[in-house]
Amino acid sequence: MKLKPHPGIYGIITVLILWQALAYYVDNEAAFPSVTALLEKLFHMLLSADFYTALGITIVRGLIGFAIAIVTTSILAAIALHNSFFKLFFQPINVIMRSIPVISLVLIALLIIAPPNLPVFIAFITMFSILYQNILSGLEHTDIKLVEKAKVLRKSNFQRFRLIYFPSARQLIFAGIATAMGFGWRAVIIGEVLAAPFRGIGTNMKKAQAIIDVKELLAWTVVAVAVSFLFDFILKQISKISDKPRSIKIKKLHTEISSVNTDFKLLDISDLDIRLNNKTIIKDFSKTLSNHKINLLKGYSGSGKSTIMNFIAGLIKEDNGSINCNISHPVVSYLFQDKRLIPWLNIEQNLAFSLSSFPTIYQNDYDKIELLLNMLELTEHRYKYPEELSGGEAQRVALAVALMINCDILLLDEPLTGMELTLRTKIMEMILQWTESYKPIIIWATHDDIQEYLTSGYSEIVLN
């Protein structure tokens, strides 16, 4: 099979031909060297230790500026994401920083910053605006429903960033990094040319220009372009790495599952009022729920079933009323009506995500995953991704995710959606059997009449 040259190769060859033709036309090596003369100069530079020192120092300056910029912008973007005042406050400042010409920044900075630090400062300022905007845009495009799911599962802020925000925003973040590095690299060299610090590509360019050595000046220019291409290539390769983790890591050490209180559990909701978007959703709702019976939450669409569940899960605040549980810091597990499976995790990983140790889990937790997949007839789908499942299969996976942790309160919002009658009956029996060992308070929102299947008893709550 013949290997076809990359189109970029033809572009480089075209540039070299045009360069050589122009050099032939000028016919003055001192003013415009030929390609062969330039390559000869580059070869001699590559044999010099000073070349690698200058190259290394410039790269280090650029990387330091980038490191400071990426850390600073990540922190500020995270603050802006959760604080609308800060976002609006910083918006005009960011626009001004983005609009100021680099040369203006360099000339101003020359008056107040020591020459060795100027290239780093210029790199930071140049990259800052690009990185901030792309990181913030990426974070804002993250599905808030997945973030809410992570909150219910008590994922820390760092875990939410690493497992939810970053995978969602990675394309925009990498695009911003590539653009910022391109501008920042040139800004570092500009800073070196004007400040002339100790060593560096820009410093050597300045020296070559001072003695009118066009050949060396162009040689350093070629080096700068080559390094820029190299960084761009590396970033593209990194961005192509799949954001889907290959597998979960299993700790062979078998540990006991942390015990959950199986005694009487009580959840008391008093005088609850909830308004969303200036509309009253829940008014004067009071109810005492226990784990002795299944608590059926019934009502027409829009009556507030999901709102009450979101309130119990801690995702929305009340306007009035209170909630009390006889267990301090109760563990909540929530099967959302819209499933909320994480698209970049396969089915096995979605189940493991419920665990606090994810992506590393203990052997006994892995055994639980195996059992749930088998009981819900999902074993053959364990390595598939949510987009590859049917509606009924996705619903069963979402149920398995909710059953992964031994909880004190289990919220099930329409758990039987998309299942045919025979499977519904089997799944209902499975849910009751599975939760018998740790006896959570089960709050089951449904449109269906399932009372006849609940042999252990139920309490019906009708919302008007």
ZALUMTI-451071 format. One record per residue (C-alpha): x, y, z; residue in three letters; residue number from 1. Coordinates in Angstrom, 3 decimals. Layout:
ZALUMTI-451071
((X,Y,Z),'ALA',NUM)
...
***
This chain:
ZALUMTI-451071
((0.000,0.000,0.000),'MET',1)
((1.381,3.382,-1.023),'LYS',2)
((1.736,6.034,1.656),'LEU',3)
((0.405,9.399,0.503),'LYS',4)
((2.387,12.411,1.738),'PRO',5)
((0.486,14.731,4.061),'HIS',6)
((-0.790,17.853,2.210),'PRO',7)
((1.234,19.935,4.666),'GLY',8)
((4.406,18.488,3.145),'ILE',9)
((3.461,19.973,-0.223),'TYR',10)
((2.895,23.318,1.482),'GLY',11)
((6.380,23.257,3.056),'ILE',12)
((7.956,22.297,-0.267),'ILE',13)
((6.130,25.162,-1.983),'THR',14)
((7.414,27.657,0.622),'VAL',15)
((10.995,26.382,0.180),'LEU',16)
((10.766,26.680,-3.610),'ILE',17)
((9.423,30.245,-3.394),'LEU',18)
((12.109,31.129,-0.811),'TRP',19)
((14.865,29.779,-3.037),'GLN',20)
((13.438,31.606,-6.076),'ALA',21)
((13.324,34.904,-4.138),'LEU',22)
((16.892,34.391,-2.886),'ALA',23)
((18.005,33.783,-6.460),'TYR',24)
((16.211,36.965,-7.575),'TYR',25)
((17.715,39.109,-4.768),'VAL',26)
((21.124,37.516,-5.358),'ASP',27)
((22.558,38.812,-2.077),'ASN',28)
((23.283,36.241,0.656),'GLU',29)
((23.815,38.954,3.234),'ALA',30)
((20.379,40.481,2.618),'ALA',31)
((18.370,37.332,1.889),'PHE',32)
((20.118,33.958,2.241),'PRO',33)
((19.203,30.958,0.125),'SER',34)
((17.579,27.862,1.582),'VAL',35)
((20.878,25.958,1.468),'THR',36)
((22.744,28.776,3.227),'ALA',37)
((20.023,28.995,5.887),'LEU',38)
((20.133,25.225,6.452),'LEU',39)
((23.900,25.376,6.763),'GLU',40)
((23.565,28.090,9.418),'LYS',41)
((20.963,26.031,11.277),'LEU',42)
((23.256,23.005,11.194),'PHE',43)
((26.109,24.958,12.777),'HIS',44)
((23.733,26.340,15.433),'MET',45)
((22.575,22.821,16.293),'LEU',46)
((26.174,21.868,17.059),'LEU',47)
((26.497,24.662,19.628),'SER',48)
((25.636,24.187,23.322),'ALA',49)
((24.578,27.843,23.480),'ASP',50)
((21.770,27.069,21.016),'PHE',51)
((20.146,24.550,23.367),'TYR',52)
((20.643,26.843,26.359),'THR',53)
((18.870,29.717,24.589),'ALA',54)
((16.113,27.438,23.301),'LEU',55)
((15.597,25.838,26.713),'GLY',56)
((15.447,29.168,28.551),'ILE',57)
((12.818,30.562,26.161),'THR',58)
((10.701,27.412,26.430),'ILE',59)
((10.933,27.501,30.230),'VAL',60)
((9.866,31.157,30.275),'ARG',61)
((6.871,30.351,28.099),'GLY',62)
((5.888,27.353,30.212),'LEU',63)
((6.157,29.334,33.454),'ILE',64)
((3.908,32.040,32.001),'GLY',65)
((1.473,29.375,30.813),'PHE',66)
((1.460,27.591,34.188),'ALA',67)
((0.683,30.801,36.056),'ILE',68)
((-2.027,31.688,33.518),'ALA',69)
((-3.747,28.265,33.506),'ILE',70)
((-3.856,28.066,37.307),'VAL',71)
((-5.086,31.655,37.704),'THR',72)
((-7.716,31.440,34.969),'THR',73)
((-8.990,28.059,36.182),'SER',74)
((-9.579,29.483,39.662),'ILE',75)
((-11.207,32.670,38.366),'LEU',76)
((-13.376,30.777,35.853),'ALA',77)
((-14.559,28.429,38.610),'ALA',78)
((-15.487,31.437,40.771),'ILE',79)
((-17.271,33.141,37.858),'ALA',80)
((-19.194,29.931,37.129),'LEU',81)
((-20.799,30.008,40.578),'HIS',82)
((-20.876,33.760,41.154),'ASN',83)
((-22.802,35.872,38.643),'SER',84)
((-21.625,39.114,40.281),'PHE',85)
((-17.963,38.245,39.787),'PHE',86)
((-18.622,37.087,36.213),'LYS',87)
((-20.221,40.417,35.287),'LEU',88)
((-17.596,42.329,37.276),'PHE',89)
((-14.715,40.694,35.450),'PHE',90)
((-16.223,40.745,31.934),'GLN',91)
((-15.201,44.328,30.976),'PRO',92)
((-11.754,43.824,32.544),'ILE',93)
((-11.245,40.702,30.439),'ASN',94)
((-12.354,42.519,27.261),'VAL',95)
((-9.878,45.339,27.961),'ILE',96)
((-7.041,42.867,28.561),'MET',97)
((-7.892,41.053,25.330),'ARG',98)
((-7.993,44.282,23.308),'SER',99)
((-4.707,45.868,24.428),'ILE',100)
((-1.971,45.348,21.762),'PRO',101)
((0.894,43.127,22.926),'VAL',102)
((3.479,45.761,22.006),'ILE',103)
((1.740,48.279,24.297),'SER',104)
((1.907,45.814,27.170),'LEU',105)
((5.576,45.179,26.487),'VAL',106)
((6.493,48.871,26.387),'LEU',107)
((4.574,49.605,29.598),'ILE',108)
((5.973,46.537,31.354),'ALA',109)
((9.530,47.568,30.401),'LEU',110)
((9.159,50.554,32.721),'LEU',111)
((8.214,48.584,35.825),'ILE',112)
((9.434,44.982,35.417),'ILE',113)
((13.020,43.725,35.434),'ALA',114)
((14.158,42.355,32.023),'PRO',115)
((14.500,38.690,33.144),'PRO',116)
((10.870,38.635,34.289),'ASN',117)
((9.350,40.546,31.375),'LEU',118)
((8.923,37.599,28.925),'PRO',119)
((7.147,35.551,31.603),'VAL',120)
((4.846,38.465,32.439),'PHE',121)
((4.029,39.093,28.776),'ILE',122)
((3.313,35.398,28.229),'ALA',123)
((0.974,35.391,31.232),'PHE',124)
((-0.930,38.517,30.145),'ILE',125)
((-1.222,37.342,26.530),'THR',126)
((-2.554,33.893,27.434),'MET',127)
((-4.746,34.978,30.333),'PHE',128)
((-7.753,36.320,28.437),'SER',129)
((-7.902,33.431,25.955),'ILE',130)
((-7.626,30.777,28.641),'LEU',131)
((-10.144,32.443,30.947),'TYR',132)
((-12.796,32.751,28.239),'GLN',133)
((-12.395,29.189,26.944),'ASN',134)
((-12.292,27.582,30.379),'ILE',135)
((-15.369,29.513,31.516),'LEU',136)
((-17.259,28.682,28.313),'SER',137)
((-16.370,25.012,28.692),'GLY',138)
((-17.499,24.904,32.316),'LEU',139)
((-20.751,26.690,31.456),'GLU',140)
((-21.541,24.078,28.792),'HIS',141)
((-21.341,21.277,31.358),'THR',142)
((-24.670,19.526,31.898),'ASP',143)
((-25.874,20.868,35.256),'ILE',144)
((-27.960,17.717,35.745),'LYS',145)
((-24.787,15.624,35.933),'LEU',146)
((-23.362,18.083,38.459),'VAL',147)
((-26.503,17.705,40.574),'GLU',148)
((-26.134,13.944,40.424),'LYS',149)
((-22.530,14.240,41.649),'ALA',150)
((-23.703,16.479,44.511),'LYS',151)
((-26.265,13.902,45.640),'VAL',152)
((-23.484,11.292,45.591),'LEU',153)
((-21.416,13.603,47.813),'ARG',154)
((-18.602,14.048,45.340),'LYS',155)
((-16.159,16.732,46.466),'SER',156)
((-15.593,19.909,44.446),'ASN',157)
((-12.367,18.434,43.100),'PHE',158)
((-14.081,15.170,42.136),'GLN',159)
((-16.864,17.089,40.382),'ARG',160)
((-14.284,19.059,38.411),'PHE',161)
((-12.228,15.980,37.517),'ARG',162)
((-15.104,13.608,36.752),'LEU',163)
((-17.823,15.924,35.383),'ILE',164)
((-16.671,19.434,34.500),'TYR',165)
((-13.327,18.642,32.862),'PHE',166)
((-14.546,15.784,30.601),'PRO',167)
((-17.403,18.043,29.453),'SER',168)
((-15.216,21.094,28.886),'ALA',169)
((-12.017,19.433,27.648),'ARG',170)
((-12.472,20.262,23.947),'GLN',171)
((-12.968,23.977,24.590),'LEU',172)
((-10.154,23.995,27.162),'ILE',173)
((-7.685,22.359,24.776),'PHE',174)
((-8.730,24.696,21.970),'ALA',175)
((-8.045,27.623,24.301),'GLY',176)
((-4.686,26.192,25.348),'ILE',177)
((-3.616,25.717,21.713),'ALA',178)
((-4.589,29.288,20.800),'THR',179)
((-3.055,30.750,23.968),'ALA',180)
((0.215,28.873,23.494),'MET',181)
((0.480,30.177,19.927),'GLY',182)
((0.048,33.794,21.000),'PHE',183)
((2.044,33.329,24.201),'GLY',184)
((5.037,31.803,22.439),'TRP',185)
((5.329,34.793,20.114),'ARG',186)
((4.815,37.179,23.043),'ALA',187)
((7.708,35.597,24.973),'VAL',188)
((10.054,36.144,22.040),'ILE',189)
((8.848,39.745,21.605),'ILE',190)
((9.551,40.313,25.299),'GLY',191)
((13.031,38.857,24.938),'GLU',192)
((13.780,41.026,21.890),'VAL',193)
((12.809,44.247,23.670),'LEU',194)
((14.064,43.447,27.186),'ALA',195)
((17.141,41.476,26.078),'ALA',196)
((17.342,39.287,29.205),'PRO',197)
((20.116,36.741,29.739),'PHE',198)
((19.940,34.219,26.881),'ARG',199)
((16.856,33.235,24.916),'GLY',200)
((15.714,33.090,21.288),'ILE',201)
((14.576,36.716,21.280),'GLY',202)
((17.842,37.866,22.852),'THR',203)
((19.831,36.124,20.115),'ASN',204)
((17.545,37.633,17.479),'MET',205)
((18.265,41.080,18.916),'LYS',206)
((22.020,40.453,18.795),'LYS',207)
((21.821,39.205,15.200),'ALA',208)
((19.836,42.277,14.217),'GLN',209)
((22.375,44.567,15.908),'ALA',210)
((25.245,43.192,13.815),'ILE',211)
((23.039,42.874,10.711),'ILE',212)
((23.428,39.079,10.556),'ASP',213)
((20.279,38.326,8.536),'VAL',214)
((21.204,34.668,8.172),'LYS',215)
((21.266,34.079,11.941),'GLU',216)
((18.174,36.218,12.467),'LEU',217)
((16.210,34.127,9.982),'LEU',218)
((17.663,30.911,11.406),'ALA',219)
((16.332,31.791,14.873),'TRP',220)
((13.009,32.705,13.265),'THR',221)
((12.822,29.247,11.697),'VAL',222)
((13.601,27.703,15.103),'VAL',223)
((10.815,29.711,16.740),'ALA',224)
((8.331,28.617,14.061),'VAL',225)
((9.450,24.974,14.379),'ALA',226)
((8.996,24.998,18.158),'VAL',227)
((5.547,26.565,17.736),'SER',228)
((4.589,23.772,15.331),'PHE',229)
((5.985,21.196,17.768),'LEU',230)
((3.890,22.518,20.663),'PHE',231)
((0.814,22.619,18.439),'ASP',232)
((1.417,18.999,17.373),'PHE',233)
((1.876,17.833,20.972),'ILE',234)
((-1.328,19.565,22.112),'LEU',235)
((-3.299,18.031,19.248),'LYS',236)
((-2.047,14.555,20.164),'GLN',237)
((-2.972,15.079,23.823),'ILE',238)
((-6.438,16.363,22.885),'SER',239)
((-7.016,13.244,20.776),'LYS',240)
((-6.509,10.980,23.770),'ILE',241)
((-9.915,9.572,24.651),'SER',242)
((-11.567,11.146,27.661),'ASP',243)
((-13.237,7.820,28.380),'LYS',244)
((-11.452,5.928,31.182),'PRO',245)
((-10.504,2.454,29.981),'ARG',246)
((-11.552,0.546,33.087),'SER',247)
((-12.165,0.806,36.773),'ILE',248)
((-9.374,-0.219,39.131),'LYS',249)
((-10.198,-2.961,41.588),'ILE',250)
((-8.509,-3.215,44.971),'LYS',251)
((-8.083,-6.891,45.653),'LYS',252)
((-8.312,-6.344,49.405),'LEU',253)
((-11.819,-7.344,50.443),'HIS',254)
((-13.328,-4.878,52.880),'THR',255)
((-16.649,-4.983,54.601),'GLU',256)
((-19.349,-2.677,53.292),'ILE',257)
((-19.878,0.141,55.754),'SER',258)
((-22.916,-0.725,57.814),'SER',259)
((-26.072,1.340,57.410),'VAL',260)
((-28.541,1.680,60.239),'ASN',261)
((-31.443,-0.725,59.578),'THR',262)
((-33.520,0.472,62.522),'ASP',263)
((-36.583,2.672,62.311),'PHE',264)
((-35.938,5.647,60.040),'LYS',265)
((-38.104,8.713,60.002),'LEU',266)
((-38.245,11.742,57.706),'LEU',267)
((-40.491,14.595,58.756),'ASP',268)
((-41.416,17.395,56.318),'ILE',269)
((-43.372,20.311,57.809),'SER',270)
((-45.185,23.250,56.170),'ASP',271)
((-43.108,23.094,52.998),'LEU',272)
((-43.400,25.935,50.471),'ASP',273)
((-41.311,25.984,47.283),'ILE',274)
((-41.362,28.611,44.539),'ARG',275)
((-39.451,28.186,41.295),'LEU',276)
((-39.224,30.929,38.662),'ASN',277)
((-41.761,33.011,40.616),'ASN',278)
((-44.269,30.161,40.506),'LYS',279)
((-45.532,28.296,43.555),'THR',280)
((-44.855,24.580,43.043),'ILE',281)
((-45.395,23.248,46.576),'ILE',282)
((-47.660,24.892,49.171),'LYS',283)
((-48.129,23.869,52.840),'ASP',284)
((-46.891,20.323,52.299),'PHE',285)
((-46.432,18.269,55.470),'SER',286)
((-45.756,14.555,55.708),'LYS',287)
((-43.966,12.052,57.909),'THR',288)
((-42.243,9.283,55.971),'LEU',289)
((-40.758,6.087,57.405),'SER',290)
((-38.958,2.962,56.244),'ASN',291)
((-41.759,0.658,57.442),'HIS',292)
((-43.741,1.209,54.263),'LYS',293)
((-43.124,2.220,50.659),'ILE',294)
((-44.028,5.900,50.300),'ASN',295)
((-45.856,6.359,46.987),'LEU',296)
((-45.788,9.930,45.693),'LEU',297)
((-48.587,10.342,43.143),'LYS',298)
((-49.998,13.198,41.114),'GLY',299)
((-50.325,14.568,37.611),'TYR',300)
((-47.305,15.869,35.665),'SER',301)
((-46.265,19.222,37.092),'GLY',302)
((-47.845,18.595,40.489),'SER',303)
((-44.455,18.769,42.203),'GLY',304)
((-43.364,15.145,42.669),'LYS',305)
((-39.834,15.724,41.319),'SER',306)
((-39.653,19.049,43.170),'THR',307)
((-40.218,17.323,46.521),'ILE',308)
((-37.598,14.710,45.667),'MET',309)
((-35.086,17.371,44.634),'ASN',310)
((-35.771,19.131,47.936),'PHE',311)
((-35.156,15.946,49.941),'ILE',312)
((-31.948,15.368,47.929),'ALA',313)
((-30.763,18.871,48.833),'GLY',314)
((-30.769,20.178,45.254),'LEU',315)
((-33.260,23.005,45.852),'ILE',316)
((-34.034,25.184,48.856),'LYS',317)
((-37.364,25.754,50.501),'GLU',318)
((-39.040,29.153,50.780),'ASP',319)
((-40.660,28.012,53.982),'ASN',320)
((-40.859,24.864,56.092),'GLY',321)
((-38.400,22.339,57.465),'SER',322)
((-37.139,18.800,57.011),'ILE',323)
((-35.854,16.571,59.801),'ASN',324)
((-34.503,13.045,59.858),'CYS',325)
((-33.903,10.904,62.926),'ASN',326)
((-30.542,9.954,61.391),'ILE',327)
((-27.830,12.594,61.335),'SER',328)
((-26.346,13.154,57.853),'HIS',329)
((-28.511,10.555,56.079),'PRO',330)
((-27.112,8.974,52.905),'VAL',331)
((-29.359,9.697,49.899),'VAL',332)
((-29.512,7.809,46.605),'SER',333)
((-31.593,9.173,43.743),'TYR',334)
((-32.946,7.616,40.564),'LEU',335)
((-33.716,10.716,38.493),'PHE',336)
((-36.615,10.606,36.068),'GLN',337)
((-34.279,11.631,33.215),'ASP',338)
((-31.728,8.905,34.085),'LYS',339)
((-28.629,11.168,34.090),'ARG',340)
((-26.126,8.551,32.973),'LEU',341)
((-22.650,9.934,32.357),'ILE',342)
((-22.048,9.704,28.583),'PRO',343)
((-18.251,9.232,28.699),'TRP',344)
((-18.466,6.300,31.150),'LEU',345)
((-19.547,2.825,30.112),'ASN',346)
((-22.308,1.012,32.007),'ILE',347)
((-19.963,-0.705,34.456),'GLU',348)
((-18.228,2.611,35.170),'GLN',349)
((-21.561,4.415,35.622),'ASN',350)
((-22.406,1.989,38.421),'LEU',351)
((-18.967,2.374,39.989),'ALA',352)
((-19.300,6.173,39.820),'PHE',353)
((-21.792,5.970,42.711),'SER',354)
((-18.964,4.882,45.020),'LEU',355)
((-16.825,7.417,46.852),'SER',356)
((-13.600,5.636,45.830),'SER',357)
((-14.279,5.754,42.057),'PHE',358)
((-12.415,5.061,39.749),'PRO',359)
((-10.801,2.651,42.225),'THR',360)
((-13.232,0.287,43.960),'ILE',361)
((-13.001,-2.669,46.317),'TYR',362)
((-13.573,-6.249,45.234),'GLN',363)
((-16.837,-6.543,47.148),'ASN',364)
((-18.173,-3.470,45.323),'ASP',365)
((-17.196,-5.032,42.015),'TYR',366)
((-19.077,-8.175,43.040),'ASP',367)
((-22.129,-5.983,43.725),'LYS',368)
((-21.850,-4.505,40.215),'ILE',369)
((-21.759,-8.025,38.797),'GLU',370)
((-24.839,-9.021,40.778),'LEU',371)
((-26.865,-5.936,39.830),'LEU',372)
((-26.025,-6.291,36.147),'LEU',373)
((-27.106,-9.919,36.276),'ASN',374)
((-30.347,-9.263,38.182),'MET',375)
((-31.330,-6.432,35.830),'LEU',376)
((-30.354,-8.446,32.726),'GLU',377)
((-27.632,-5.990,31.735),'LEU',378)
((-24.511,-8.172,31.809),'THR',379)
((-24.083,-8.179,28.028),'GLU',380)
((-24.242,-4.366,27.983),'HIS',381)
((-21.636,-3.678,30.692),'ARG',382)
((-19.033,-2.211,28.305),'TYR',383)
((-21.489,-0.212,26.224),'LYS',384)
((-21.978,3.547,26.580),'TYR',385)
((-25.353,5.149,27.384),'PRO',386)
((-25.880,6.288,23.792),'GLU',387)
((-25.767,2.632,22.682),'GLU',388)
((-28.683,1.570,24.902),'LEU',389)
((-32.417,1.488,24.309),'SER',390)
((-34.704,3.518,26.568),'GLY',391)
((-35.629,0.508,28.714),'GLY',392)
((-32.010,-0.602,29.045),'GLU',393)
((-30.926,2.897,30.054),'ALA',394)
((-33.709,2.980,32.664),'GLN',395)
((-32.489,-0.278,34.211),'ARG',396)
((-28.921,1.036,34.276),'VAL',397)
((-30.104,4.186,36.054),'ALA',398)
((-31.897,1.994,38.610),'LEU',399)
((-28.747,-0.085,39.128),'ALA',400)
((-26.782,3.133,39.722),'VAL',401)
((-29.287,4.177,42.413),'ALA',402)
((-29.100,0.773,44.100),'LEU',403)
((-25.293,0.673,44.175),'MET',404)
((-24.967,2.377,47.556),'ILE',405)
((-26.598,1.332,50.814),'ASN',406)
((-28.540,4.477,51.621),'CYS',407)
((-30.852,5.818,54.292),'ASP',408)
((-33.186,7.504,51.793),'ILE',409)
((-33.878,6.044,48.345),'LEU',410)
((-35.621,8.363,45.875),'LEU',411)
((-37.158,6.628,42.856),'LEU',412)
((-38.667,8.952,40.257),'ASP',413)
((-40.690,6.862,37.787),'GLU',414)
((-38.283,3.879,37.992),'PRO',415)
((-40.348,1.620,35.694),'LEU',416)
((-40.510,3.925,32.677),'THR',417)
((-39.939,2.160,29.350),'GLY',418)
((-40.423,-1.386,30.718),'MET',419)
((-43.070,-3.874,29.610),'GLU',420)
((-45.453,-5.343,32.211),'LEU',421)
((-43.666,-8.645,32.891),'THR',422)
((-40.331,-6.908,33.368),'LEU',423)
((-41.921,-4.226,35.572),'ARG',424)
((-43.227,-6.867,37.969),'THR',425)
((-39.841,-8.561,38.108),'LYS',426)
((-38.010,-5.256,38.681),'ILE',427)
((-40.392,-4.226,41.465),'MET',428)
((-39.806,-7.486,43.299),'GLU',429)
((-36.070,-7.080,42.793),'MET',430)
((-36.072,-3.540,44.272),'ILE',431)
((-37.935,-4.684,47.391),'LEU',432)
((-35.675,-7.711,47.801),'GLN',433)
((-32.482,-5.691,47.262),'TRP',434)
((-33.343,-2.973,49.795),'THR',435)
((-34.499,-5.415,52.475),'GLU',436)
((-30.969,-5.707,53.885),'SER',437)
((-30.530,-2.004,54.708),'TYR',438)
((-34.171,-0.800,54.855),'LYS',439)
((-34.042,2.751,53.468),'PRO',440)
((-36.907,5.211,53.463),'ILE',441)
((-38.208,4.587,49.927),'ILE',442)
((-40.020,7.476,48.233),'ILE',443)
((-41.441,6.249,44.931),'TRP',444)
((-42.886,8.818,42.503),'ALA',445)
((-45.155,7.162,39.962),'THR',446)
((-48.164,7.550,37.698),'HIS',447)
((-48.790,3.794,37.772),'ASP',448)
((-51.070,1.820,40.075),'ASP',449)
((-48.530,-0.506,41.653),'ILE',450)
((-50.121,-0.871,45.075),'GLN',451)
((-51.146,-4.500,44.529),'GLU',452)
((-47.500,-5.516,44.114),'TYR',453)
((-46.344,-3.907,47.361),'LEU',454)
((-46.933,-6.780,49.767),'THR',455)
((-44.863,-5.084,52.451),'SER',456)
((-47.318,-2.198,52.604),'GLY',457)
((-47.374,1.339,51.305),'TYR',458)
((-48.331,4.882,52.185),'SER',459)
((-49.900,6.909,49.379),'GLU',460)
((-49.223,10.650,49.092),'ILE',461)
((-51.358,12.386,46.482),'VAL',462)
((-50.329,15.826,45.193),'LEU',463)
((-53.093,17.975,43.734),'ASN',464)
***
